[in-house]
Amino acid sequence: MDIDSEPRLAGRCDTLATVRLRFAICFALAAAVFAADSGFNGRWDITIVNEPRRRAWWLEIQDAGTPNPRGKFVSAYGGDLNIIEEISVKDDVLKFGWVRNDPPKPGAAPQRRHLVYTARLSDGKLIGTFEVEGQPTPPLKWVGVRAPMIREKDDGTWIPARPIQLFNGKDLSGWKGIVPGKELGWSVENGILKSTGGANNLVSEKTFWNFDLHVEFRLGKRSNSGIGLRGRYEIQILEDYGRPPNSHTNGALYSRIAPRETASKPAGEWQTYDIRLVGMEVTVKLNGKTVIDRGEIQGLTAMATDANEGEPGPLTLQGDHGPVEFRSIVITPLKRSGGRSRSGH
């Protein structure tokens, strides 16, 4: 052996050890970053700060902490459940958004808008902002909390309590407008609750958890309305007689669950809903036909005004999308056999 070989070998070993150490440190740092980024994963219920219209949003993030995060959002625009187009997690910041080309006004070019949402994790919450890139208005602030795990099932153990008439056929007792200061736009005539079409949405003063709901409604041609369960999950009301079903038609859990068949009546005829909500399972009968059978609700819909999914919530009636009439609204809270119902006040 060369007299210098042993020192050279020792130096080489030191170099390899240093490389391994550096690699281990880099790997550990990267793992820590990915672990921190993965904290964004999950479903989030979002409340907009100082929002007079009381809108609530919903967000689902998957694969944060990997090179290819994914997500869904309600509602970026149009009220749908939207697949997120642009998404990244960098330097502890979640950023996502869309480029939207609004339809042009007569004689004008389409308006391009870049919708940008950002959020950081703080004490287990998402603290976020929303802005339209390039617009001078201040960013809209929002807060997201993790959606609770609700494990109750419609398993045959739920029995009805005393039915409650939510519409007395005389006036709007027990109801109020969702948007403060906006004219109601509803009237009661001959035992029928009527919206002219540009009305303030209504919210019940009482709140409920699990229940059976019976509603009788009537629509004119091309009209549109909805019923918000717990103020979070919209069952669509739509004049769509003769059209095939989808996640936006009459009987749908809006943008989430399509009815399995068309059961609508023609415009101008009275129709009935019998809706059962237990935990996150919903059954919808439209005009006596079961169009959704214990469908799993995965989160808020665009009509949501109350993001607290683990608590009882109100019933809401949509009146701002078109003329609609109601003549019966009866809710029956459900309770466990031998137990109490979990309705609110």
TORDOKOL-37885 format. One record per residue (C-alpha): residue number from 1; residue in three letters; y, z, x. Coordinates in steps of 0.02 Angstrom, whole numbers, plus 50000, padded with zeros to 5 digits. Example, Ala and Ser with C-alpha at 12.3 -4.5 7.8 and 13.67 -1.06 7.14 Angstrom:
# TORDOKOL-37885
<1; "ALA"; <49775; 50390; 50615>>;
<2; "SER"; <49947; 50357; 50684>>;
END
This chain:
# TORDOKOL-37885
<1; "MET"; <50000; 50000; 50000>>;
<2; "ASP"; <50176; 49960; 50058>>;
<3; "ILE"; <50267; 50115; 50112>>;
<4; "ASP"; <50403; 50081; 49984>>;
<5; "SER"; <50288; 50040; 49839>>;
<6; "GLU"; <50271; 50217; 49775>>;
<7; "PRO"; <50459; 50245; 49755>>;
<8; "ARG"; <50477; 50073; 49676>>;
<9; "LEU"; <50336; 50114; 49554>>;
<10; "ALA"; <50418; 50280; 49510>>;
<11; "GLY"; <50583; 50191; 49480>>;
<12; "ARG"; <50496; 50064; 49367>>;
<13; "CYS"; <50415; 50204; 49268>>;
<14; "ASP"; <50585; 50286; 49248>>;
<15; "THR"; <50656; 50122; 49184>>;
<16; "LEU"; <50516; 50099; 49057>>;
<17; "ALA"; <50536; 50278; 49000>>;
<18; "THR"; <50722; 50251; 48977>>;
<19; "VAL"; <50693; 50093; 48876>>;
<20; "ARG"; <50567; 50182; 48766>>;
<21; "LEU"; <50687; 50326; 48741>>;
<22; "ARG"; <50828; 50211; 48693>>;
<23; "PHE"; <50715; 50117; 48574>>;
<24; "ALA"; <50658; 50280; 48495>>;
<25; "ILE"; <50838; 50337; 48475>>;
<26; "CYS"; <50890; 50171; 48397>>;
<27; "PHE"; <50740; 50173; 48281>>;
<28; "ALA"; <50778; 50351; 48228>>;
<29; "LEU"; <50960; 50308; 48196>>;
<30; "ALA"; <50913; 50154; 48096>>;
<31; "ALA"; <50786; 50253; 47996>>;
<32; "ALA"; <50919; 50384; 47959>>;
<33; "VAL"; <51041; 50249; 47901>>;
<34; "PHE"; <50909; 50167; 47790>>;
<35; "ALA"; <50861; 50338; 47720>>;
<36; "ALA"; <51043; 50372; 47678>>;
<37; "ASP"; <51063; 50200; 47600>>;
<38; "SER"; <50909; 50227; 47492>>;
<39; "GLY"; <51003; 50366; 47403>>;
<40; "PHE"; <51087; 50231; 47300>>;
<41; "ASN"; <50920; 50180; 47223>>;
<42; "GLY"; <50885; 50225; 47042>>;
<43; "ARG"; <50967; 50215; 46872>>;
<44; "TRP"; <51144; 50277; 46847>>;
<45; "ASP"; <51243; 50319; 46690>>;
<46; "ILE"; <51427; 50282; 46718>>;
<47; "THR"; <51584; 50353; 46639>>;
<48; "ILE"; <51752; 50267; 46667>>;
<49; "VAL"; <51889; 50390; 46713>>;
<50; "ASN"; <52033; 50402; 46587>>;
<51; "GLU"; <51963; 50260; 46481>>;
<52; "PRO"; <52042; 50258; 46306>>;
<53; "ARG"; <51906; 50143; 46237>>;
<54; "ARG"; <51771; 50266; 46294>>;
<55; "ARG"; <51663; 50132; 46372>>;
<56; "ALA"; <51506; 50183; 46466>>;
<57; "TRP"; <51415; 50076; 46595>>;
<58; "TRP"; <51239; 50075; 46666>>;
<59; "LEU"; <51179; 50028; 46840>>;
<60; "GLU"; <51009; 50008; 46920>>;
<61; "ILE"; <50990; 49987; 47108>>;
<62; "GLN"; <50827; 49942; 47195>>;
<63; "ASP"; <50780; 49916; 47378>>;
<64; "ALA"; <50938; 49994; 47450>>;
<65; "GLY"; <50890; 50043; 47628>>;
<66; "THR"; <50811; 49872; 47655>>;
<67; "PRO"; <50892; 49707; 47705>>;
<68; "ASN"; <50881; 49643; 47525>>;
<69; "PRO"; <50947; 49767; 47396>>;
<70; "ARG"; <50942; 49715; 47212>>;
<71; "GLY"; <51024; 49776; 47054>>;
<72; "LYS"; <51062; 49761; 46867>>;
<73; "PHE"; <51221; 49811; 46778>>;
<74; "VAL"; <51289; 49840; 46602>>;
<75; "SER"; <51419; 49781; 46579>>;
<76; "ALA"; <51505; 49669; 46703>>;
<77; "TYR"; <51561; 49546; 46571>>;
<78; "GLY"; <51502; 49479; 46405>>;
<79; "GLY"; <51411; 49641; 46364>>;
<80; "ASP"; <51246; 49583; 46436>>;
<81; "LEU"; <51120; 49660; 46552>>;
<82; "ASN"; <51172; 49565; 46708>>;
<83; "ILE"; <51075; 49533; 46868>>;
<84; "ILE"; <51193; 49575; 47011>>;
<85; "GLU"; <51240; 49419; 47108>>;
<86; "GLU"; <51321; 49497; 47263>>;
<87; "ILE"; <51262; 49664; 47332>>;
<88; "SER"; <51266; 49756; 47497>>;
<89; "VAL"; <51255; 49932; 47567>>;
<90; "LYS"; <51353; 49958; 47728>>;
<91; "ASP"; <51433; 50110; 47810>>;
<92; "ASP"; <51378; 50221; 47664>>;
<93; "VAL"; <51465; 50107; 47538>>;
<94; "LEU"; <51380; 50014; 47396>>;
<95; "LYS"; <51471; 49853; 47354>>;
<96; "PHE"; <51423; 49730; 47219>>;
<97; "GLY"; <51502; 49599; 47107>>;
<98; "TRP"; <51512; 49427; 47031>>;
<99; "VAL"; <51618; 49272; 47038>>;
<100; "ARG"; <51664; 49223; 46861>>;
<101; "ASN"; <51740; 49058; 46807>>;
<102; "ASP"; <51825; 49090; 46640>>;
<103; "PRO"; <51837; 48945; 46518>>;
<104; "PRO"; <52001; 48851; 46542>>;
<105; "LYS"; <52143; 48854; 46418>>;
<106; "PRO"; <52194; 48685; 46349>>;
<107; "GLY"; <52273; 48584; 46489>>;
<108; "ALA"; <52234; 48714; 46623>>;
<109; "ALA"; <52103; 48731; 46759>>;
<110; "PRO"; <51963; 48863; 46745>>;
<111; "GLN"; <52016; 49034; 46804>>;
<112; "ARG"; <51911; 49101; 46947>>;
<113; "ARG"; <51893; 49290; 46955>>;
<114; "HIS"; <51800; 49392; 47085>>;
<115; "LEU"; <51740; 49556; 47008>>;
<116; "VAL"; <51714; 49689; 47142>>;
<117; "TYR"; <51631; 49860; 47119>>;
<118; "THR"; <51617; 49988; 47260>>;
<119; "ALA"; <51543; 50162; 47264>>;
<120; "ARG"; <51503; 50306; 47382>>;
<121; "LEU"; <51381; 50449; 47358>>;
<122; "SER"; <51459; 50621; 47342>>;
<123; "ASP"; <51363; 50777; 47288>>;
<124; "GLY"; <51229; 50668; 47208>>;
<125; "LYS"; <51354; 50564; 47108>>;
<126; "LEU"; <51421; 50389; 47128>>;
<127; "ILE"; <51610; 50390; 47149>>;
<128; "GLY"; <51667; 50212; 47119>>;
<129; "THR"; <51805; 50088; 47085>>;
<130; "PHE"; <51817; 49919; 47000>>;
<131; "GLU"; <51947; 49785; 47031>>;
<132; "VAL"; <51975; 49601; 47010>>;
<133; "GLU"; <52008; 49535; 47184>>;
<134; "GLY"; <52188; 49480; 47208>>;
<135; "GLN"; <52256; 49558; 47050>>;
<136; "PRO"; <52397; 49686; 47067>>;
<137; "THR"; <52329; 49813; 46943>>;
<138; "PRO"; <52262; 49975; 47018>>;
<139; "PRO"; <52072; 49990; 47034>>;
<140; "LEU"; <51980; 50067; 46887>>;
<141; "LYS"; <51893; 50228; 46936>>;
<142; "TRP"; <51718; 50274; 46878>>;
<143; "VAL"; <51585; 50408; 46906>>;
<144; "GLY"; <51397; 50383; 46897>>;
<145; "VAL"; <51263; 50515; 46873>>;
<146; "ARG"; <51076; 50489; 46883>>;
<147; "ALA"; <50997; 50443; 46718>>;
<148; "PRO"; <50883; 50585; 46662>>;
<149; "MET"; <50696; 50567; 46643>>;
<150; "ILE"; <50663; 50586; 46456>>;
<151; "ARG"; <50476; 50605; 46428>>;
<152; "GLU"; <50465; 50630; 46239>>;
<153; "LYS"; <50354; 50503; 46152>>;
<154; "ASP"; <50331; 50447; 45973>>;
<155; "ASP"; <50156; 50520; 45976>>;
<156; "GLY"; <50133; 50576; 45796>>;
<157; "THR"; <50193; 50755; 45824>>;
<158; "TRP"; <50369; 50727; 45755>>;
<159; "ILE"; <50404; 50772; 45574>>;
<160; "PRO"; <50561; 50745; 45469>>;
<161; "ALA"; <50690; 50879; 45435>>;
<162; "ARG"; <50815; 50868; 45292>>;
<163; "PRO"; <50898; 50696; 45270>>;
<164; "ILE"; <51086; 50685; 45296>>;
<165; "GLN"; <51197; 50562; 45201>>;
<166; "LEU"; <51321; 50502; 45332>>;
<167; "PHE"; <51419; 50395; 45208>>;
<168; "ASN"; <51467; 50480; 45045>>;
<169; "GLY"; <51517; 50320; 44954>>;
<170; "LYS"; <51695; 50383; 44926>>;
<171; "ASP"; <51788; 50392; 45091>>;
<172; "LEU"; <51771; 50404; 45281>>;
<173; "SER"; <51733; 50590; 45287>>;
<174; "GLY"; <51628; 50628; 45442>>;
<175; "TRP"; <51687; 50473; 45537>>;
<176; "LYS"; <51829; 50435; 45655>>;
<177; "GLY"; <51891; 50288; 45756>>;
<178; "ILE"; <51828; 50271; 45934>>;
<179; "VAL"; <51993; 50208; 46006>>;
<180; "PRO"; <52131; 50339; 45982>>;
<181; "GLY"; <52288; 50273; 45899>>;
<182; "LYS"; <52210; 50110; 45841>>;
<183; "GLU"; <52214; 50071; 45656>>;
<184; "LEU"; <52044; 50101; 45575>>;
<185; "GLY"; <52029; 49936; 45482>>;
<186; "TRP"; <51896; 50007; 45364>>;
<187; "SER"; <51903; 50038; 45177>>;
<188; "VAL"; <51789; 50106; 45041>>;
<189; "GLU"; <51777; 50009; 44878>>;
<190; "ASN"; <51650; 50037; 44738>>;
<191; "GLY"; <51536; 50138; 44852>>;
<192; "ILE"; <51540; 50010; 44994>>;
<193; "LEU"; <51610; 50038; 45169>>;
<194; "LYS"; <51699; 49880; 45226>>;
<195; "SER"; <51768; 49818; 45391>>;
<196; "THR"; <51890; 49673; 45392>>;
<197; "GLY"; <51823; 49614; 45562>>;
<198; "GLY"; <51954; 49672; 45686>>;
<199; "ALA"; <51927; 49856; 45649>>;
<200; "ASN"; <51915; 50008; 45759>>;
<201; "ASN"; <51732; 50049; 45789>>;
<202; "LEU"; <51678; 50207; 45699>>;
<203; "VAL"; <51589; 50358; 45773>>;
<204; "SER"; <51507; 50497; 45675>>;
<205; "GLU"; <51573; 50673; 45698>>;
<206; "LYS"; <51394; 50740; 45700>>;
<207; "THR"; <51275; 50708; 45844>>;
<208; "PHE"; <51087; 50682; 45841>>;
<209; "TRP"; <50936; 50671; 45956>>;
<210; "ASN"; <50772; 50606; 45880>>;
<211; "PHE"; <50784; 50536; 45705>>;
<212; "ASP"; <50740; 50411; 45571>>;
<213; "LEU"; <50887; 50306; 45512>>;
<214; "HIS"; <50903; 50203; 45354>>;
<215; "VAL"; <51049; 50081; 45341>>;
<216; "GLU"; <51092; 49949; 45212>>;
<217; "PHE"; <51215; 49816; 45268>>;
<218; "ARG"; <51286; 49645; 45221>>;
<219; "LEU"; <51366; 49508; 45325>>;
<220; "GLY"; <51466; 49352; 45294>>;
<221; "LYS"; <51432; 49187; 45383>>;
<222; "ARG"; <51440; 49194; 45574>>;
<223; "SER"; <51481; 49380; 45572>>;
<224; "ASN"; <51424; 49508; 45699>>;
<225; "SER"; <51410; 49697; 45705>>;
<226; "GLY"; <51298; 49833; 45776>>;
<227; "ILE"; <51234; 50012; 45760>>;
<228; "GLY"; <51245; 50126; 45911>>;
<229; "LEU"; <51103; 50254; 45923>>;
<230; "ARG"; <51162; 50416; 46006>>;
<231; "GLY"; <51319; 50316; 46044>>;
<232; "ARG"; <51220; 50226; 46182>>;
<233; "TYR"; <51093; 50099; 46121>>;
<234; "GLU"; <51148; 49957; 46007>>;
<235; "ILE"; <51037; 49882; 45874>>;
<236; "GLN"; <51114; 49712; 45843>>;
<237; "ILE"; <51177; 49657; 45673>>;
<238; "LEU"; <51201; 49469; 45666>>;
<239; "GLU"; <51208; 49331; 45536>>;
<240; "ASP"; <51070; 49222; 45608>>;
<241; "TYR"; <50959; 49171; 45461>>;
<242; "GLY"; <50832; 49039; 45513>>;
<243; "ARG"; <50863; 49052; 45700>>;
<244; "PRO"; <50728; 49100; 45827>>;
<245; "PRO"; <50736; 49279; 45896>>;
<246; "ASN"; <50803; 49330; 46065>>;
<247; "SER"; <50879; 49486; 46141>>;
<248; "HIS"; <51046; 49454; 46053>>;
<249; "THR"; <50987; 49415; 45876>>;
<250; "ASN"; <50974; 49523; 45721>>;
<251; "GLY"; <50850; 49664; 45752>>;
<252; "ALA"; <50866; 49663; 45941>>;
<253; "LEU"; <50902; 49811; 46054>>;
<254; "TYR"; <51053; 49719; 46119>>;
<255; "SER"; <51022; 49619; 46279>>;
<256; "ARG"; <50865; 49722; 46315>>;
<257; "ILE"; <50725; 49700; 46187>>;
<258; "ALA"; <50706; 49546; 46077>>;
<259; "PRO"; <50633; 49563; 45901>>;
<260; "ARG"; <50458; 49493; 45892>>;
<261; "GLU"; <50498; 49388; 45739>>;
<262; "THR"; <50645; 49331; 45635>>;
<263; "ALA"; <50667; 49439; 45480>>;
<264; "SER"; <50849; 49407; 45434>>;
<265; "LYS"; <50911; 49364; 45260>>;
<266; "PRO"; <51045; 49233; 45223>>;
<267; "ALA"; <51229; 49278; 45235>>;
<268; "GLY"; <51293; 49376; 45086>>;
<269; "GLU"; <51129; 49463; 45047>>;
<270; "TRP"; <51100; 49648; 45071>>;
<271; "GLN"; <50983; 49690; 45216>>;
<272; "THR"; <50899; 49851; 45272>>;
<273; "TYR"; <50865; 49935; 45438>>;
<274; "ASP"; <50739; 50076; 45460>>;
<275; "ILE"; <50755; 50135; 45638>>;
<276; "ARG"; <50657; 50273; 45725>>;
<277; "LEU"; <50713; 50345; 45891>>;
<278; "VAL"; <50606; 50470; 45987>>;
<279; "GLY"; <50649; 50503; 46168>>;
<280; "MET"; <50673; 50329; 46240>>;
<281; "GLU"; <50557; 50242; 46117>>;
<282; "VAL"; <50633; 50143; 45973>>;
<283; "THR"; <50550; 50064; 45822>>;
<284; "VAL"; <50652; 49943; 45717>>;
<285; "LYS"; <50606; 49880; 45543>>;
<286; "LEU"; <50719; 49742; 45477>>;
<287; "ASN"; <50700; 49705; 45293>>;
<288; "GLY"; <50531; 49792; 45293>>;
<289; "LYS"; <50460; 49700; 45444>>;
<290; "THR"; <50428; 49791; 45608>>;
<291; "VAL"; <50519; 49687; 45738>>;
<292; "ILE"; <50515; 49815; 45879>>;
<293; "ASP"; <50369; 49938; 45891>>;
<294; "ARG"; <50401; 50088; 46004>>;
<295; "GLY"; <50499; 49983; 46126>>;
<296; "GLU"; <50550; 50070; 46287>>;
<297; "ILE"; <50737; 50090; 46308>>;
<298; "GLN"; <50778; 50076; 46492>>;
<299; "GLY"; <50962; 50120; 46484>>;
<300; "LEU"; <51131; 50101; 46401>>;
<301; "THR"; <51187; 49943; 46313>>;
<302; "ALA"; <51361; 49869; 46308>>;
<303; "MET"; <51411; 49962; 46150>>;
<304; "ALA"; <51388; 50131; 46237>>;
<305; "THR"; <51528; 50258; 46223>>;
<306; "ASP"; <51431; 50413; 46278>>;
<307; "ALA"; <51346; 50410; 46449>>;
<308; "ASN"; <51261; 50580; 46433>>;
<309; "GLU"; <51086; 50514; 46400>>;
<310; "GLY"; <51003; 50684; 46404>>;
<311; "GLU"; <51108; 50753; 46261>>;
<312; "PRO"; <51118; 50721; 46073>>;
<313; "GLY"; <51243; 50585; 46030>>;
<314; "PRO"; <51332; 50511; 45879>>;
<315; "LEU"; <51299; 50360; 45772>>;
<316; "THR"; <51423; 50218; 45797>>;
<317; "LEU"; <51466; 50070; 45686>>;
<318; "GLN"; <51539; 49912; 45760>>;
<319; "GLY"; <51681; 49838; 45660>>;
<320; "ASP"; <51779; 49736; 45787>>;
<321; "HIS"; <51664; 49583; 45796>>;
<322; "GLY"; <51672; 49521; 45616>>;
<323; "PRO"; <51673; 49576; 45434>>;
<324; "VAL"; <51529; 49692; 45388>>;
<325; "GLU"; <51486; 49805; 45242>>;
<326; "PHE"; <51377; 49961; 45227>>;
<327; "ARG"; <51322; 50048; 45068>>;
<328; "SER"; <51193; 50173; 45131>>;
<329; "ILE"; <51181; 50267; 45296>>;
<330; "VAL"; <51051; 50406; 45293>>;
<331; "ILE"; <50988; 50494; 45450>>;
<332; "THR"; <50839; 50611; 45453>>;
<333; "PRO"; <50825; 50719; 45610>>;
<334; "LEU"; <50650; 50739; 45681>>;
<335; "LYS"; <50572; 50897; 45749>>;
<336; "ARG"; <50408; 50942; 45831>>;
<337; "SER"; <50275; 51013; 45717>>;
<338; "GLY"; <50313; 51198; 45711>>;
<339; "GLY"; <50475; 51175; 45810>>;
<340; "ARG"; <50658; 51140; 45785>>;
<341; "SER"; <50751; 50975; 45790>>;
<342; "ARG"; <50863; 50945; 45939>>;
<343; "SER"; <51010; 50874; 45843>>;
<344; "GLY"; <51186; 50919; 45891>>;
<345; "HIS"; <51325; 50972; 45775>>;
END
